[in-house]
């Protein structure tokens, strides 16, 4: 994962993200420029199936987008 220059300490979790797992994935993506499911699974010690669900929900709400095999926060 590449660093975007914005640290997770500087990131603000959007209102409406109530689930701890969604917040965790959001903050991880805030720390990285982009990350694949495998990178997120290894970094967060989460199952890929759970990440697909979380990322799908975040994408549906306009917080993340998929670029090829990777996901990133929407600007």
URWO-V433197 format. One record per helix or strand of 2 or more residues. SS is the DSSP state (hx for helix, st for strand). FROM is the first residue (numbers start at 0). TO is the last residue. Records with the same first field share a line. If there is no record, write none. Layout:
BEGIN
SS = FROM-TO / FROM-TO
END
This chain:
BEGIN
hx = 19-30 / 36-43 / 47-59
st = 34-35 / 63-66 / 69-72
END
